[in-house]
Amino acid sequence: MLNEQSNTQRTLEVSIKAFLIDRQAGGLAKRSISFYALNLKLFTSYCDSKGIKIIDNISPDLLRRYIMMLQETHNMGGVHAAFRTLRVFFNWLAFEDVMPPEWKNPIKKVKSPRNVLPPLEPVALDDINSLLAVSNERDTSIFLFLLDSGVRAGELININLEDIDFSIGAVVIKRGKGGKQRVIFIGKRVKRALRAYLRQRKDTSPALFTTCDGYRLTYSGLHEVLMRRMKDADLKEVTLHGFRRAFALGMLRGGADIFALQRLMGHSDLSVLRRYLAQDDTDSRLAHEKASPVEGL
């Protein structure tokens, strides 16, 4: 009877529910929880097709075969998302110490799929100038803020006026990805644009960016702002996340230290940052000219 109860507690379904509750209790963003839930549901369906419902019966070989199956039906971004989810989930099981002593974490023997994802393309500066040419004060400050700070769109809409220190241009991002807090910075031009926008606001909302009715701007509202200004400027290839990519590449080309850039963007490691840095041979040549040890003799 004890063994049956133990196996019930270690079913994949029950374990996943406990994992998602733990993520939610830890303050993880709803989008991140949905991301985990979706990927784990896909894995559960695969295990069901193999007649596997107990965690103990999940082997490294099963995980490898699952990844191989995904490689035939998903792009590499989807495959990596699935692998990252499994790694977090099984490492959580090991950390929680709910498995028997003889259990071995199967994900430890599974190699991460090869990362062949192409670099992410930034918004062209000419396109940004075109957007600014057709924007009002609020939208101008939004576009300049995104480009100069590198914040995610979801982080931008959650910024409050009290989070900004205009004297030094520091902005506290209280809940970044993974619930982490960090400090980012904006320059003089962005501060001037923000002050111009704030002077003409009549509402009392604590939010930095609001709608015409004085409510906090939502993600969908922010997306509509971009779509409207793209239409006005006759542009088609601009995305909100593209501003973040342009920030990363612009900062690196401007001489920013890559580890400082990692902190500003809120990345947990450099592997994610690499996709933002779509450099070309000109960047490599200029870097060599600037730092050549022989030329410095």
Backbone hydrogen bonds, N-H to C=O, Kabsch-Sander energy under -0.5 kcal/mol:
donor,donor_aa,acceptor,acceptor_aa,energy
5,Q,1,M,-2.3
6,S,2,L,-2.3
7,N,3,N,-2.3
8,T,4,E,-2.2
9,Q,5,Q,-2.2
10,R,6,S,-1.1
11,T,8,T,-1.4
12,L,53,K,-3.1
15,S,11,T,-2.4
16,I,12,L,-2.4
17,K,13,E,-1.9
18,A,14,V,-2.1
19,F,15,S,-2.3
20,L,16,I,-2.6
21,I,17,K,-2.0
22,D,18,A,-2.1
23,R,19,F,-2.2
24,Q,20,L,-2.4
25,A,21,I,-2.8
26,G,22,D,-1.6
27,G,24,Q,-1.6
28,L,23,R,-2.1
33,I,29,A,-2.2
34,S,30,K,-2.5
35,F,31,R,-1.8
36,Y,32,S,-2.3
37,A,33,I,-2.7
38,L,34,S,-2.5
39,N,35,F,-1.9
40,L,36,Y,-2.5
41,K,37,A,-1.9
42,L,38,L,-1.6
43,F,39,N,-1.8
44,T,40,L,-2.5
45,S,41,K,-2.0
46,Y,42,L,-1.6
47,C,43,F,-2.4
48,D,44,T,-2.7
49,S,45,S,-1.8
50,K,46,Y,-0.8
50,K,47,C,-0.9
51,G,48,D,-1.5
52,I,47,C,-2.8
53,K,51,G,-0.5
55,I,10,R,-2.6
57,N,54,I,-1.5
58,I,55,I,-2.1
59,S,57,N,-0.7
63,L,59,S,-1.9
64,R,60,P,-2.4
65,R,61,D,-2.3
66,Y,62,L,-2.1
67,I,63,L,-2.2
68,M,64,R,-2.4
69,M,65,R,-2.1
70,L,66,Y,-2.1
71,Q,67,I,-1.9
72,E,68,M,-0.7
72,E,69,M,-1.0
73,T,69,M,-0.7
73,T,70,L,-0.9
74,H,70,L,-2.9
79,V,75,N,-2.0
80,H,76,M,-2.5
81,A,77,G,-1.9
82,A,78,G,-2.1
83,F,79,V,-2.3
84,R,80,H,-2.7
85,T,81,A,-1.9
86,L,82,A,-2.1
87,R,83,F,-2.4
88,V,84,R,-2.3
89,F,85,T,-2.6
90,F,86,L,-2.8
91,N,87,R,-2.0
92,W,88,V,-1.8
93,L,89,F,-1.9
94,A,90,F,-2.0
95,F,91,N,-2.3
96,E,92,W,-2.7
97,D,93,L,-0.9
98,V,93,L,-1.1
103,W,100,P,-1.9
108,K,105,N,-1.0
109,K,106,P,-1.2
110,V,107,I,-1.4
111,K,109,K,-0.6
116,V,114,R,-1.1
120,L,275,R,-4.0
123,V,242,G,-1.7
128,I,124,A,-1.8
129,N,125,L,-2.3
130,S,126,D,-1.7
131,L,127,D,-2.2
132,L,128,I,-2.5
133,A,129,N,-1.6
134,V,130,S,-0.6
134,V,131,L,-1.1
135,S,132,L,-1.1
140,T,136,N,-2.4
141,S,137,E,-2.1
142,I,138,R,-1.9
143,F,139,D,-2.4
144,L,140,T,-2.4
145,F,141,S,-2.2
146,L,142,I,-2.6
147,L,143,F,-2.1
148,D,144,L,-2.3
149,S,145,F,-1.8
150,G,146,L,-1.8
156,L,152,R,-2.2
157,I,153,A,-1.7
158,N,155,E,-0.7
159,I,156,L,-1.4
161,L,206,P,-2.9
163,D,160,N,-1.6
164,I,161,L,-1.5
165,D,170,A,-3.1
166,F,164,I,-0.8
168,I,165,D,-0.9
169,G,165,D,-1.8
170,A,165,D,-1.2
171,V,184,I,-3.0
172,V,163,D,-2.3
173,I,171,V,-0.6
173,I,182,R,-3.1
174,K,172,V,-0.9
176,G,180,K,-3.6
179,G,176,G,-2.1
180,K,177,K,-0.8
182,R,173,I,-1.8
184,I,171,V,-2.8
186,I,169,G,-2.3
191,K,187,G,-2.1
192,R,188,K,-2.4
193,A,189,R,-2.2
194,L,190,V,-2.6
195,R,191,K,-2.4
196,A,192,R,-2.1
197,Y,193,A,-2.0
198,L,194,L,-3.0
199,R,195,R,-2.0
200,Q,196,A,-0.8
200,Q,197,Y,-0.6
201,R,198,L,-1.0
208,L,159,I,-2.5
211,T,215,Y,-3.0
214,G,211,T,-1.6
217,L,209,F,-2.3
222,L,218,T,-2.5
223,H,219,Y,-2.4
224,E,220,S,-2.1
225,V,221,G,-2.0
226,L,222,L,-1.9
227,M,223,H,-2.5
228,R,224,E,-2.6
229,R,225,V,-2.3
230,M,226,L,-2.6
231,K,227,M,-2.1
232,D,228,R,-2.1
233,A,229,R,-2.0
234,D,230,M,-0.6
234,D,231,K,-0.8
235,L,230,M,-2.9
243,F,239,T,-0.6
243,F,240,L,-1.2
244,R,240,L,-0.6
245,R,241,H,-1.6
246,A,242,G,-2.2
247,F,243,F,-2.3
248,A,244,R,-2.1
249,L,245,R,-2.4
250,G,246,A,-2.6
251,M,247,F,-2.7
252,L,248,A,-2.0
253,R,249,L,-2.5
254,G,250,G,-1.4
255,G,252,L,-1.5
256,A,251,M,-2.7
261,L,257,D,-2.4
262,Q,258,I,-1.9
263,R,259,F,-1.7
264,L,260,A,-2.4
265,M,261,L,-2.1
266,G,262,Q,-0.8
266,G,263,R,-0.5
267,H,262,Q,-2.0
272,V,269,D,-0.5
273,L,269,D,-0.7
274,R,270,L,-1.8
275,R,271,S,-0.6
275,R,272,V,-1.0
276,Y,273,L,-1.5
277,L,273,L,-0.8
277,L,274,R,-0.7
278,A,276,Y,-1.4
279,Q,277,L,-2.3
284,S,280,D,-1.5
285,R,281,D,-2.5
286,L,282,T,-2.5
287,A,283,D,-2.2
288,H,284,S,-2.0
289,E,285,R,-2.5
290,K,286,L,-1.9
291,A,287,A,-1.9
292,S,288,H,-1.7
296,G,292,S,-1.0
297,L,294,V,-1.8
